[in-house]
């Protein structure tokens, strides 16, 4: 008796990226910046299931990268200036008449959509810090004398701009000249942080807008390969999202963040050399049948493979020979008999079904409508799985006849498909 089955491995996998765009109807001008992030599985860190922010930093994080990495935040500098529309008077009663800022420090959500399937996902963003460099008249002249510019800056506002007013927090940043002072404050709460002038300030300019942000992205293992797009818009100006009071007016009234999320999944299957040809045999071999006519209980073969997967995928069968609704068959061309061939799969740790259950001897079926879907809990890198091929016991009497030599053959295509 010669029973053989060859099978073909086929898999499809495609990569992805994403773009989040943001636009708002608001008077005057708008400023746009792009934020990019990528997920690409790393065999050195299989449990790291997070996007990597690939946005080139500018402003605070470019100058102080350790401060930002320790707090998992990123910064960008945009050319939005704020100019005073009137002098800032000494000891002004209202904080809105002086130097103040309030930013969108609470988490805000946006929806991003897959570029082709329109599959939605949620992203969250918060502004975690704010800074700039103010410019005004020579500070020694404004405070009426002295020879120390640092002291003069402190006298002008009551205390140093390095020390942020509550609820903003110190960030360790401050640099100055006779007419300028650079600062950066952390913003743990969405509330006003203000400075009261102790002397008249005839004019004041903030030369740019430097902001830090924190980003929460979806679990990339649950996302399809491809690009996702969405947008988030902030208003800038008095009583806007970025609010610098009633005196300081911005050069642009809208800030648009354009996110680019690039999902690059891996789905790869490796079969050992020669593993595409499967010989089905009984337990213990053919000797009991050939010598004693003792019919085997079943014919089977287990074929190992190595799989790397970072995304959902499905498995299904295609058959050279039909005959059963869900299974393939192998055929003896002499006797014209065909028997059912069952195929099942066992997947390694880290890959489960959609209910989170381990995959052990899960039957595979013919056709896309009967495909089995699986998902990773973490990036699985070249982990061993098993394809189980079996002629079931109920086929043995029909298949094996004493004194009759037969050769059964057939081709089965096993498909690993990332397009789910």
C-alpha positions in Angstrom: 0.0 0.0 0.0 1.4 3.4 -1.0 -0.5 6.4 0.4 1.0 9.8 -0.3 -0.2 13.4 -0.2 1.6 16.5 -1.4 0.6 19.9 -0.2 1.3 23.4 -1.3 1.9 26.2 1.2 0.6 29.6 0.2 0.5 32.8 2.3 -0.3 36.4 1.6 0.9 39.3 3.7 0.8 43.0 3.1 2.3 46.0 4.8 0.8 49.2 5.9 1.2 52.8 6.9 -1.1 55.6 8.1 -1.8 59.2 7.9 -3.8 61.3 10.2 -4.7 64.8 8.9 -6.4 67.6 10.7 -8.1 70.7 9.5 -10.4 73.3 11.0 -12.5 76.2 9.8 -11.1 79.1 11.8 -10.3 82.7 10.8 -6.8 83.8 9.8 -4.1 81.2 9.1 -3.4 77.6 10.1 -0.2 75.9 11.0 0.3 72.1 10.2 2.7 69.6 11.6 3.2 65.9 10.9 3.6 63.2 13.5 4.7 59.7 12.3 4.8 56.4 14.1 5.5 52.9 12.9 4.9 49.4 14.2 7.3 46.8 12.9 7.7 43.5 14.9 11.1 43.0 16.4 12.3 39.5 17.1 14.6 40.9 19.8 11.6 42.3 21.7 8.6 40.1 20.8 6.4 41.4 23.7 6.9 45.1 22.7 3.5 45.7 21.0 3.7 49.4 20.6 4.2 51.9 17.9 7.5 53.7 17.6 7.2 57.4 17.3 9.5 58.3 14.3 8.7 62.0 14.2 12.0 64.0 14.1 11.9 66.0 17.4 12.2 69.8 17.5 12.2 72.2 20.3 12.5 71.0 23.9 12.9 67.2 23.2 15.6 67.9 20.6 17.6 69.9 23.1 16.8 67.7 26.2 16.1 64.1 24.8 16.6 62.4 28.2 13.9 64.5 29.9 11.4 63.5 27.2 12.3 59.8 27.0 12.0 59.5 30.8 8.5 60.9 30.6 7.5 59.2 27.3 6.7 62.5 25.6 7.8 64.1 22.4 8.0 67.8 21.3 7.6 69.9 18.2 8.3 73.6 17.6 6.0 75.5 15.2 6.4 79.1 13.9 3.4 80.5 15.6 4.2 83.9 17.3 2.2 85.7 19.9 2.4 89.5 20.0 1.0 91.8 22.7 -1.8 94.0 21.3 -1.3 96.4 24.2 1.2 97.1 27.0 1.1 94.7 30.0 0.6 96.9 33.1 2.3 96.3 36.4 0.4 94.3 38.9 -2.6 93.7 36.5 -5.5 92.2 38.4 -6.8 89.8 35.7 -4.4 87.0 34.6 -5.8 87.4 31.1 -4.2 90.8 30.9 -0.7 89.5 31.4 1.5 86.6 30.4 -0.5 83.4 30.8 -1.0 80.1 29.0 -3.5 77.2 29.0 -3.2 74.2 26.8 -5.2 71.1 26.0 -3.6 68.9 28.6 -6.4 66.4 28.9 -6.6 63.4 26.6 -8.4 63.9 23.3 -9.5 61.1 21.0 -9.6 60.9 17.3 -10.6 58.1 14.9 -8.2 56.9 12.3 -9.3 54.9 9.3 -7.6 52.2 7.2 -6.7 53.5 3.8 -8.5 50.8 1.8 -10.9 49.0 4.2 -11.9 52.1 6.2 -11.4 50.0 9.4 -11.6 52.5 12.3 -9.2 52.7 15.3 -8.9 55.1 18.2 -5.8 57.3 19.0 -5.4 59.6 22.0 -3.3 62.7 22.3 -2.6 65.2 25.1 -0.3 68.2 25.3 2.2 67.5 28.1 4.3 70.7 28.0 4.6 74.1 26.5 7.4 76.6 26.0 8.7 79.5 23.9 11.2 82.4 24.1 9.8 85.7 25.1 11.3 89.0 23.8 10.8 92.5 25.1 12.8 95.7 25.9 16.1 95.5 27.7 15.0 94.1 31.1 17.4 96.2 33.1 15.8 99.4 31.7 12.3 98.0 32.4 13.1 97.4 36.1 15.0 100.6 36.6 18.6 99.6 36.7 21.1 97.0 37.9 23.7 95.0 36.1 22.5 91.4 36.3 20.1 90.4 33.5 19.0 87.2 35.3 18.0 89.2 38.4 16.3 91.8 36.2 14.1 89.1 34.5 13.2 87.7 37.9 12.3 91.2 39.2 10.2 91.9 36.1 7.9 88.9 36.8 8.3 88.3 40.5 10.4 85.1 40.1 12.3 83.1 37.5 10.6 81.7 34.4 12.4 78.5 35.0 10.1 78.0 38.0 6.7 77.4 36.4 3.6 78.8 38.2 1.2 76.2 39.4 -0.3 74.0 38.2 2.5 73.9 35.5 5.7 72.1 36.6 9.4 72.8 36.5 11.3 71.3 33.5 14.8 72.5 34.3 14.9 74.8 31.2 15.8 78.5 31.2 18.1 80.6 29.2 18.2 84.4 28.7 19.8 87.5 27.2 19.2 91.1 28.0 15.9 91.1 25.9 14.9 87.4 25.8 14.1 84.5 28.1 13.6 80.9 26.9 11.4 78.6 29.0 9.5 75.3 29.0 6.9 74.1 31.4 5.2 70.7 31.9 1.4 70.8 31.9 -0.1 68.0 34.0 -3.5 69.7 34.2 -5.7 71.7 31.8 -5.6 75.0 33.7 -4.2 78.5 33.5 -0.5 79.1 34.4 0.2 82.8 34.6 2.9 85.4 35.4 2.0 88.8 36.8 4.2 91.7 35.6 5.7 93.7 38.5 6.7 96.5 36.1 5.1 97.9 33.0 6.0 95.9 29.9 5.4 98.1 26.8 5.4 95.1 24.4 6.0 91.3 24.6 6.5 88.7 21.9 6.6 84.9 22.2 8.8 84.0 19.2 7.5 80.5 18.6 5.3 77.7 20.0 7.1 74.8 21.5 4.8 72.0 22.7 5.3 68.4 24.0 2.7 65.7 23.5 2.0 62.2 24.7 0.5 59.7 22.3 -1.6 56.6 23.0 -2.0 54.4 19.9 -4.1 51.2 19.5 -2.7 47.7 20.0 -1.0 47.1 16.6 -1.5 43.4 16.8 -5.2 43.9 16.4 -4.8 46.2 13.4 -4.6 45.2 9.8 -1.5 45.9 7.8 -1.9 49.1 5.9 -2.2 52.9 6.5 -4.7 54.5 8.9 -5.7 58.2 8.5 -7.4 60.6 10.8 -7.1 64.1 12.1 -7.1 66.4 15.2 -7.4 70.2 15.2 -6.7 72.7 17.9 -7.7 76.4 18.0 -5.1 79.0 19.0 -5.9 82.3 20.6 -8.0 83.9 23.3 -10.3 81.2 24.9 -9.1 78.7 22.4 -7.4 75.3 23.0 -4.1 77.0 23.2 -5.0 80.1 25.2 -2.4 82.8 25.9 -4.8 85.4 27.4 -6.5 88.5 25.9 -3.3 90.5 25.3 -1.1 88.0 23.5 -2.5 87.3 20.0 -1.2 84.5 17.7 0.0 84.8 14.1 -1.9 81.6 13.3 -5.3 80.7 14.8 -5.3 76.9 14.0 -2.8 74.2 14.8 -3.3 71.0 12.8 -1.6 67.7 13.7 -1.1 65.3 10.9 -0.4 61.8 12.1 1.2 59.1 10.0 0.8 55.6 11.5 2.6 52.9 9.6 1.7 49.3 10.4 4.2 46.7 9.0 3.1 43.3 10.0 5.0 40.0 9.5 3.4 36.7 8.4 5.9 34.1 7.3 5.8 30.3 7.2 8.8 28.1 6.7 8.5 24.4 5.8 11.6 22.1 6.2 13.1 20.9 3.0 11.0 18.1 1.6 8.2 18.8 4.0 5.8 19.5 1.1 5.6 15.8 0.3 3.7 13.8 3.0 3.6 10.1 3.3 0.6 8.8 5.4 1.4 5.7 7.4 -0.2 3.8 10.3 1.2 3.8 13.8 4.0 1.3 13.9 4.3 1.1 10.1 2.8 -1.3 7.6 4.1 -4.7 8.9 0.9 -5.7 10.8 -1.2 -5.2 7.6 1.3 -6.8 5.2 2.1 -9.8 7.4 -1.0 -10.5 9.4 -3.7 -8.6 7.4 -4.4 -6.5 10.5 -6.1 -3.3 9.2 -4.6 -0.1 10.6 -6.9 2.1 12.8 -5.9 5.2 10.8 -3.3 6.7 8.5 -1.6 9.9 9.5 1.4 12.2 9.4 2.5 15.2 11.4 4.4 17.9 9.5 6.2 20.7 11.4 6.6 24.2 10.2 7.9 27.5 11.7 5.7 30.5 11.8 6.4 34.2 12.4 3.3 36.3 12.9 2.4 39.8 14.3 -1.1 40.1 13.1 -4.4 38.3 12.7 -4.5 35.7 10.0 -6.7 32.9 8.7 -6.1 29.4 7.5 -8.0 27.4 5.0 -7.7 24.6 2.4 -7.9 24.3 -1.4 -8.2 20.9 -2.9 -7.0 19.4 -6.2 -9.8 16.8 -5.8 -13.2 17.5 -4.3 -15.7 15.1 -2.9 -16.5 16.2 0.7 -18.0 19.5 1.7 -15.3 20.6 4.0 -12.3 18.2 3.5 -10.1 17.3 0.6 -9.7 13.7 -0.8 -7.0 11.5 -2.1 -7.7 9.2 -5.0 -6.6 5.8 -6.4 -6.7 6.0 -10.2 -6.8 2.2 -10.6 -9.7 1.4 -8.3 -11.3 4.8 -8.8 -11.8 5.0 -5.1 -11.4 8.3 -3.1 -11.1 8.7 0.6 -11.4 11.7 2.9 -8.3 13.5 4.1 -8.6 15.6 7.2 -6.2 18.4 7.9 -5.8 20.1 11.3 -3.3 22.5 12.8 -1.6 23.1 16.1 -0.1 26.6 16.7 2.6 27.6 19.1 2.2 29.5 22.3 1.3 33.2 21.6 -1.2 32.3 18.8 -4.8 31.7 19.7 -8.2 31.7 18.2 -10.3 34.9 18.3 -11.7 33.7 21.7 -8.2 33.6 23.1 -8.2 29.8 23.3 -5.0 27.7 22.4 -5.0 26.1 19.0 -4.5 22.3 19.3 -5.5 20.1 16.4 -8.0 22.7 15.0 -9.6 21.3 11.9 -9.0 23.2 8.7 -11.8 23.5 6.1 -12.1 24.1 2.4 -12.9 27.6 1.1 -12.7 31.1 2.4 -16.2 30.9 4.0 -14.9 28.2 6.3 -11.6 29.7 7.2 -10.3 29.6 10.7 -9.1 32.9 12.2 -6.2 33.2 14.6 -4.5 36.1 16.4 -1.2 36.8 18.3 -0.9 37.8 21.9 2.6 39.0 21.1 4.9 38.8 18.2 5.7 35.1 17.5 9.0 34.7 15.8 9.9 31.4 14.1 7.9 29.3 16.6 7.1 25.7 15.6 3.6 24.6 14.6 2.3 21.3 13.3 0.0 20.3 10.4 -1.8 17.1 11.1 -2.8 14.9 8.1 -5.1 12.0 8.7 -7.3 9.4 7.0 -10.0 8.9 9.6 -10.8 5.4 11.0 -14.2 5.1 9.2 -12.4 5.2 5.9 -10.0 2.2 6.6 -12.3 -0.7 5.6 -13.3 1.0 2.3 -9.7 2.0 1.5 -7.8 -1.1 2.4 -8.9 -4.4 0.8 -6.9 -7.6 1.4 -4.7 -8.6 -1.5 -5.4 -5.4 -3.4 -2.5 -3.0 -4.0 -3.5 0.6 -4.2 -1.8 4.0 -4.5 -3.7 7.0 -3.3 -2.5 10.5 -4.2 -3.8 14.0 -4.0 -2.7 17.6 -3.6 -3.9 19.9 -0.8 -3.1 23.6 -0.6 -2.8 25.0 2.9 -3.2 28.8 3.0 -2.0 31.2 5.7 -3.7 34.5 4.7 -3.1 37.9 6.4 -6.1 39.4 4.6 -8.8 38.9 7.2 
